[in-house]
Amino acid sequence: MPIDLTIRLLKRSLNKPVIVKIKGGRLIRGILVGYDEHLNLLLKDAEWVYKEDSDPIGSILLRGDNVVLISPT
């Protein structure tokens, strides 16, 4: 996917809930507050997501090289 299309999709997701899959297969759900051209992501009200449970994290900055997938919820 071209980077400009990715950035446009991220722009539409600002201040909305997203699920992010990171290396190792773990999932984080939170509100997308910001991003940059390296796909570093800033989430607020974030939480680790498990099959039937979740653990709150709060605010978190995810480095773009650890991000595998970003999806709106």
C-alpha positions in Angstrom: 0.0 0.0 0.0 1.5 3.4 -0.9 2.5 5.5 2.1 0.3 8.4 1.1 -2.8 6.2 1.1 -1.8 4.9 4.5 -1.4 8.4 5.9 -4.8 9.4 4.5 -6.4 6.4 6.2 -4.6 7.3 9.5 -5.8 10.9 9.2 -9.4 9.6 9.0 -8.9 7.5 12.1 -7.6 10.3 14.3 -9.5 10.6 17.6 -11.3 7.3 16.9 -10.7 3.8 18.3 -8.2 1.5 16.6 -6.7 -1.9 17.2 -3.0 -2.3 16.5 -1.3 -5.6 16.1 2.4 -5.5 17.0 5.3 -7.8 16.5 4.8 -11.0 18.5 1.1 -11.0 17.8 -0.1 -8.9 20.7 -3.1 -6.5 20.2 -3.5 -3.1 21.6 -6.8 -1.1 21.5 -7.0 2.6 22.0 -7.9 6.1 20.6 -5.5 7.2 17.9 -4.2 10.7 19.0 -1.3 11.1 16.6 1.1 9.6 14.1 4.1 10.5 12.0 5.6 9.6 8.6 7.4 6.6 10.3 4.0 5.2 11.4 4.9 5.9 15.1 1.5 5.9 16.8 0.3 7.7 19.9 -2.7 6.1 21.6 -4.7 7.2 24.6 -7.0 5.0 26.8 -5.0 2.1 25.4 -5.4 -1.5 26.7 -3.9 -4.9 25.9 -6.5 -7.1 24.3 -6.8 -10.8 25.0 -9.3 -13.3 23.9 -11.9 -12.5 26.6 -10.2 -9.9 28.7 -8.1 -6.7 28.6 -5.6 -4.8 30.8 -5.5 -1.0 30.8 -2.2 0.7 29.7 -3.2 4.4 29.5 -1.3 6.5 26.9 1.3 4.7 24.8 3.7 5.6 22.0 4.2 2.7 19.6 7.3 2.7 17.3 6.3 2.2 13.7 8.8 -0.6 13.2 6.9 -2.7 15.7 3.5 -2.1 14.1 2.2 -5.0 11.9 -1.4 -3.9 11.4 -3.7 -1.0 12.2 -7.5 -1.4 12.0 -10.5 0.8 13.0 -12.8 -0.9 15.5 
